[in-house]
Amino acid sequence: MKIMESVGGELLRLPSGLRERLLHVLADLAEAEQDPARRDFLKGFPFAIGMAGAEES
């Protein structure tokens, strides 16, 4: 969990254009993923680290 928090913190420091690109890439990966657990992880990751949610509200 500590590693995930560290990675999340670094990703939140990305410039907004790169954060947006990352969100799109994660969404594309989730859509293409066959494994339900991996798909759920990819969909939930941006919310788990705080990258998504504020934009959606």
Biopython code that builds the backbone (N, CA, C, O; Angstrom):
import numpy as np
from Bio.PDB.StructureBuilder import StructureBuilder

atoms = [
    (1, "MET", "N", (0.826, -1.188, 0.000)),
    (1, "MET", "CA", (0.000, 0.000, 0.000)),
    (1, "MET", "C", (0.870, 1.251, 0.000)),
    (1, "MET", "O", (0.528, 2.244, -0.643)),
    (2, "LYS", "N", (1.968, 1.212, 0.700)),
    (2, "LYS", "CA", (2.868, 2.370, 0.765)),
    (2, "LYS", "C", (3.382, 2.731, -0.627)),
    (2, "LYS", "O", (3.476, 3.911, -0.965)),
    (3, "ILE", "N", (3.711, 1.736, -1.429)),
    (3, "ILE", "CA", (4.199, 1.986, -2.786)),
    (3, "ILE", "C", (3.103, 2.637, -3.618)),
    (3, "ILE", "O", (3.372, 3.572, -4.373)),
    (4, "MET", "N", (1.864, 2.150, -3.486)),
    (4, "MET", "CA", (0.745, 2.709, -4.242)),
    (4, "MET", "C", (0.538, 4.177, -3.883)),
    (4, "MET", "O", (0.281, 4.998, -4.763)),
    (5, "GLU", "N", (0.648, 4.513, -2.605)),
    (5, "GLU", "CA", (0.498, 5.907, -2.179)),
    (5, "GLU", "C", (1.604, 6.767, -2.767)),
    (5, "GLU", "O", (1.358, 7.890, -3.207)),
    (6, "SER", "N", (2.817, 6.243, -2.776)),
    (6, "SER", "CA", (3.954, 6.979, -3.320)),
    (6, "SER", "C", (3.778, 7.217, -4.815)),
    (6, "SER", "O", (3.992, 8.327, -5.301)),
    (7, "VAL", "N", (3.394, 6.186, -5.534)),
    (7, "VAL", "CA", (3.168, 6.308, -6.978)),
    (7, "VAL", "C", (2.031, 7.291, -7.233)),
    (7, "VAL", "O", (2.128, 8.150, -8.109)),
    (8, "GLY", "N", (0.966, 7.161, -6.475)),
    (8, "GLY", "CA", (-0.169, 8.067, -6.634)),
    (8, "GLY", "C", (0.222, 9.512, -6.410)),
    (8, "GLY", "O", (-0.208, 10.397, -7.150)),
    (9, "GLY", "N", (1.032, 9.756, -5.400)),
    (9, "GLY", "CA", (1.498, 11.113, -5.129)),
    (9, "GLY", "C", (2.299, 11.686, -6.278)),
    (9, "GLY", "O", (2.143, 12.856, -6.628)),
    (10, "GLU", "N", (3.149, 10.874, -6.861)),
    (10, "GLU", "CA", (3.948, 11.337, -8.002)),
    (10, "GLU", "C", (3.065, 11.601, -9.219)),
    (10, "GLU", "O", (3.266, 12.586, -9.930)),
    (11, "LEU", "N", (2.096, 10.732, -9.460)),
    (11, "LEU", "CA", (1.210, 10.921, -10.611)),
    (11, "LEU", "C", (0.372, 12.186, -10.470)),
    (11, "LEU", "O", (0.063, 12.841, -11.466)),
    (12, "LEU", "N", (0.005, 12.532, -9.243)),
    (12, "LEU", "CA", (-0.771, 13.751, -9.022)),
    (12, "LEU", "C", (0.042, 15.007, -9.307)),
    (12, "LEU", "O", (-0.529, 16.080, -9.500)),
    (13, "ARG", "N", (1.356, 14.889, -9.336)),
    (13, "ARG", "CA", (2.229, 16.031, -9.625)),
    (13, "ARG", "C", (2.434, 16.256, -11.125)),
    (13, "ARG", "O", (3.050, 17.244, -11.525)),
    (14, "LEU", "N", (1.926, 15.358, -11.942)),
    (14, "LEU", "CA", (2.059, 15.517, -13.391)),
    (14, "LEU", "C", (1.319, 16.772, -13.849)),
    (14, "LEU", "O", (0.317, 17.154, -13.245)),
    (15, "PRO", "N", (1.799, 17.409, -14.902)),
    (15, "PRO", "CA", (1.041, 18.522, -15.489)),
    (15, "PRO", "C", (-0.345, 18.032, -15.925)),
    (15, "PRO", "O", (-0.518, 16.856, -16.246)),
    (16, "SER", "N", (-1.309, 18.920, -15.934)),
    (16, "SER", "CA", (-2.699, 18.520, -16.194)),
    (16, "SER", "C", (-2.877, 17.784, -17.523)),
    (16, "SER", "O", (-3.676, 16.850, -17.599)),
    (17, "GLY", "N", (-2.159, 18.179, -18.559)),
    (17, "GLY", "CA", (-2.277, 17.495, -19.847)),
    (17, "GLY", "C", (-1.837, 16.048, -19.777)),
    (17, "GLY", "O", (-2.456, 15.172, -20.380)),
    (18, "LEU", "N", (-0.767, 15.799, -19.042)),
    (18, "LEU", "CA", (-0.286, 14.418, -18.894)),
    (18, "LEU", "C", (-1.212, 13.603, -18.004)),
    (18, "LEU", "O", (-1.417, 12.414, -18.251)),
    (19, "ARG", "N", (-1.778, 14.229, -16.965)),
    (19, "ARG", "CA", (-2.749, 13.518, -16.116)),
    (19, "ARG", "C", (-3.961, 13.106, -16.944)),
    (19, "ARG", "O", (-4.456, 11.985, -16.827)),
    (20, "GLU", "N", (-4.432, 14.026, -17.780)),
    (20, "GLU", "CA", (-5.586, 13.731, -18.630)),
    (20, "GLU", "C", (-5.269, 12.585, -19.592)),
    (20, "GLU", "O", (-6.088, 11.688, -19.794)),
    (21, "ARG", "N", (-4.087, 12.626, -20.176)),
    (21, "ARG", "CA", (-3.658, 11.555, -21.093)),
    (21, "ARG", "C", (-3.604, 10.218, -20.362)),
    (21, "ARG", "O", (-4.054, 9.202, -20.892)),
    (22, "LEU", "N", (-3.058, 10.213, -19.151)),
    (22, "LEU", "CA", (-2.980, 8.986, -18.359)),
    (22, "LEU", "C", (-4.374, 8.442, -18.073)),
    (22, "LEU", "O", (-4.595, 7.235, -18.167)),
    (23, "LEU", "N", (-5.311, 9.311, -17.728)),
    (23, "LEU", "CA", (-6.682, 8.865, -17.473)),
    (23, "LEU", "C", (-7.290, 8.213, -18.709)),
    (23, "LEU", "O", (-7.987, 7.204, -18.603)),
    (24, "HIS", "N", (-7.028, 8.784, -19.877)),
    (24, "HIS", "CA", (-7.540, 8.200, -21.126)),
    (24, "HIS", "C", (-6.890, 6.846, -21.408)),
    (24, "HIS", "O", (-7.567, 5.904, -21.821)),
    (25, "VAL", "N", (-5.592, 6.749, -21.188)),
    (25, "VAL", "CA", (-4.887, 5.478, -21.414)),
    (25, "VAL", "C", (-5.413, 4.404, -20.466)),
    (25, "VAL", "O", (-5.648, 3.271, -20.885)),
    (26, "LEU", "N", (-5.600, 4.752, -19.194)),
    (26, "LEU", "CA", (-6.131, 3.781, -18.234)),
    (26, "LEU", "C", (-7.534, 3.332, -18.634)),
    (26, "LEU", "O", (-7.864, 2.152, -18.514)),
    (27, "ALA", "N", (-8.359, 4.258, -19.106)),
    (27, "ALA", "CA", (-9.712, 3.903, -19.552)),
    (27, "ALA", "C", (-9.657, 2.975, -20.761)),
    (27, "ALA", "O", (-10.419, 2.011, -20.843)),
    (28, "ASP", "N", (-8.760, 3.264, -21.695)),
    (28, "ASP", "CA", (-8.608, 2.400, -22.870)),
    (28, "ASP", "C", (-8.123, 1.010, -22.473)),
    (28, "ASP", "O", (-8.614, 0.005, -22.989)),
    (29, "LEU", "N", (-7.164, 0.954, -21.560)),
    (29, "LEU", "CA", (-6.662, -0.340, -21.091)),
    (29, "LEU", "C", (-7.763, -1.128, -20.391)),
    (29, "LEU", "O", (-7.894, -2.335, -20.598)),
    (30, "ALA", "N", (-8.555, -0.449, -19.564)),
    (30, "ALA", "CA", (-9.643, -1.119, -18.849)),
    (30, "ALA", "C", (-10.665, -1.684, -19.829)),
    (30, "ALA", "O", (-11.163, -2.795, -19.650)),
    (31, "GLU", "N", (-10.968, -0.918, -20.854)),
    (31, "GLU", "CA", (-11.941, -1.365, -21.852)),
    (31, "GLU", "C", (-11.462, -2.616, -22.587)),
    (31, "GLU", "O", (-12.258, -3.496, -22.913)),
    (32, "ALA", "N", (-10.165, -2.687, -22.843)),
    (32, "ALA", "CA", (-9.603, -3.815, -23.586)),
    (32, "ALA", "C", (-9.286, -5.021, -22.699)),
    (32, "ALA", "O", (-9.086, -6.123, -23.209)),
    (33, "GLU", "N", (-9.238, -4.829, -21.396)),
    (33, "GLU", "CA", (-8.825, -5.895, -20.472)),
    (33, "GLU", "C", (-9.887, -6.986, -20.383)),
    (33, "GLU", "O", (-11.072, -6.703, -20.206)),
    (34, "GLN", "N", (-9.447, -8.234, -20.509)),
    (34, "GLN", "CA", (-10.344, -9.388, -20.432)),
    (34, "GLN", "C", (-10.559, -9.875, -19.001)),
    (34, "GLN", "O", (-11.628, -10.387, -18.671)),
    (35, "ASP", "N", (-9.554, -9.718, -18.161)),
    (35, "ASP", "CA", (-9.638, -10.189, -16.781)),
    (35, "ASP", "C", (-10.452, -9.185, -15.951)),
    (35, "ASP", "O", (-10.079, -8.016, -15.859)),
    (36, "PRO", "N", (-11.560, -9.634, -15.349)),
    (36, "PRO", "CA", (-12.413, -8.709, -14.595)),
    (36, "PRO", "C", (-11.699, -8.007, -13.433)),
    (36, "PRO", "O", (-11.952, -6.830, -13.176)),
    (37, "ALA", "N", (-10.821, -8.709, -12.740)),
    (37, "ALA", "CA", (-10.111, -8.094, -11.615)),
    (37, "ALA", "C", (-9.171, -6.989, -12.095)),
    (37, "ALA", "O", (-9.098, -5.921, -11.488)),
    (38, "ARG", "N", (-8.464, -7.249, -13.172)),
    (38, "ARG", "CA", (-7.571, -6.219, -13.728)),
    (38, "ARG", "C", (-8.371, -5.044, -14.270)),
    (38, "ARG", "O", (-7.987, -3.888, -14.093)),
    (39, "ARG", "N", (-9.485, -5.344, -14.929)),
    (39, "ARG", "CA", (-10.339, -4.285, -15.468)),
    (39, "ARG", "C", (-10.843, -3.381, -14.335)),
    (39, "ARG", "O", (-10.821, -2.156, -14.453)),
    (40, "ASP", "N", (-11.295, -3.997, -13.240)),
    (40, "ASP", "CA", (-11.768, -3.222, -12.091)),
    (40, "ASP", "C", (-10.647, -2.381, -11.489)),
    (40, "ASP", "O", (-10.864, -1.232, -11.106)),
    (41, "PHE", "N", (-9.447, -2.956, -11.406)),
    (41, "PHE", "CA", (-8.305, -2.202, -10.882)),
    (41, "PHE", "C", (-8.024, -0.987, -11.759)),
    (41, "PHE", "O", (-7.863, 0.123, -11.253)),
    (42, "LEU", "N", (-7.967, -1.195, -13.071)),
    (42, "LEU", "CA", (-7.678, -0.095, -13.994)),
    (42, "LEU", "C", (-8.752, 0.987, -13.929)),
    (42, "LEU", "O", (-8.441, 2.177, -13.995)),
    (43, "LYS", "N", (-10.001, 0.584, -13.800)),
    (43, "LYS", "CA", (-11.088, 1.559, -13.697)),
    (43, "LYS", "C", (-11.037, 2.316, -12.372)),
    (43, "LYS", "O", (-11.327, 3.511, -12.326)),
    (44, "GLY", "N", (-10.672, 1.628, -11.305)),
    (44, "GLY", "CA", (-10.692, 2.233, -9.979)),
    (44, "GLY", "C", (-9.439, 2.987, -9.593)),
    (44, "GLY", "O", (-9.478, 3.817, -8.684)),
    (45, "PHE", "N", (-8.329, 2.721, -10.260)),
    (45, "PHE", "CA", (-7.050, 3.324, -9.884)),
    (45, "PHE", "C", (-7.090, 4.849, -9.833)),
    (45, "PHE", "O", (-6.644, 5.427, -8.841)),
    (46, "PRO", "N", (-7.607, 5.527, -10.866)),
    (46, "PRO", "CA", (-7.618, 7.000, -10.807)),
    (46, "PRO", "C", (-8.410, 7.540, -9.614)),
    (46, "PRO", "O", (-8.045, 8.571, -9.050)),
    (47, "PHE", "N", (-9.476, 6.863, -9.230)),
    (47, "PHE", "CA", (-10.271, 7.290, -8.081)),
    (47, "PHE", "C", (-9.532, 7.007, -6.780)),
    (47, "PHE", "O", (-9.582, 7.800, -5.840)),
    (48, "ALA", "N", (-8.848, 5.871, -6.735)),
    (48, "ALA", "CA", (-8.138, 5.464, -5.524)),
    (48, "ALA", "C", (-7.020, 6.430, -5.156)),
    (48, "ALA", "O", (-6.725, 6.620, -3.976)),
    (49, "ILE", "N", (-6.397, 7.041, -6.162)),
    (49, "ILE", "CA", (-5.290, 7.958, -5.869)),
    (49, "ILE", "C", (-5.701, 9.421, -5.956)),
    (49, "ILE", "O", (-4.869, 10.309, -5.765)),
    (50, "GLY", "N", (-6.972, 9.683, -6.241)),
    (50, "GLY", "CA", (-7.461, 11.056, -6.263)),
    (50, "GLY", "C", (-7.308, 11.782, -7.585)),
    (50, "GLY", "O", (-7.502, 12.997, -7.642)),
    (51, "MET", "N", (-6.963, 11.068, -8.656)),
    (51, "MET", "CA", (-6.834, 11.715, -9.968)),
    (51, "MET", "C", (-8.192, 11.963, -10.600)),
    (51, "MET", "O", (-8.356, 12.915, -11.362)),
    (52, "ALA", "N", (-9.144, 11.139, -10.300)),
    (52, "ALA", "CA", (-10.484, 11.273, -10.862)),
    (52, "ALA", "C", (-11.443, 11.560, -9.720)),
    (52, "ALA", "O", (-11.127, 11.351, -8.549)),
    (53, "GLY", "N", (-12.587, 12.028, -10.077)),
    (53, "GLY", "CA", (-13.576, 12.345, -9.054)),
    (53, "GLY", "C", (-13.840, 13.830, -9.040)),
    (53, "GLY", "O", (-14.984, 14.263, -9.178)),
    (54, "ALA", "N", (-12.787, 14.619, -8.872)),
    (54, "ALA", "CA", (-12.941, 16.074, -8.885)),
    (54, "ALA", "C", (-13.381, 16.539, -10.265)),
    (54, "ALA", "O", (-14.229, 17.423, -10.384)),
    (55, "GLU", "N", (-12.804, 15.941, -11.316)),
    (55, "GLU", "CA", (-13.174, 16.314, -12.672)),
    (55, "GLU", "C", (-14.587, 15.851, -12.995)),
    (55, "GLU", "O", (-15.312, 16.517, -13.734)),
    (56, "GLU", "N", (-14.977, 14.703, -12.436)),
    (56, "GLU", "CA", (-16.278, 14.116, -12.717)),
    (56, "GLU", "C", (-17.402, 14.841, -11.993)),
    (56, "GLU", "O", (-18.543, 14.816, -12.454)),
    (57, "SER", "N", (-17.106, 15.480, -10.881)),
    (57, "SER", "CA", (-18.141, 16.130, -10.064)),
    (57, "SER", "C", (-18.666, 17.383, -10.709)),
    (57, "SER", "O", (-19.540, 18.046, -10.150)),
]
sb = StructureBuilder()
sb.init_structure("model")
sb.init_model(0)
sb.init_chain("A")
sb.init_seg("    ")
for serial, (resi, resn, name, xyz) in enumerate(atoms, 1):
    if name == "N":
        sb.init_residue(resn, " ", resi, " ")
    sb.init_atom(name, np.array(xyz, "f"), 0.0, 1.0, " ", f" {name:<3s}", serial, name[0])
structure = sb.get_structure()
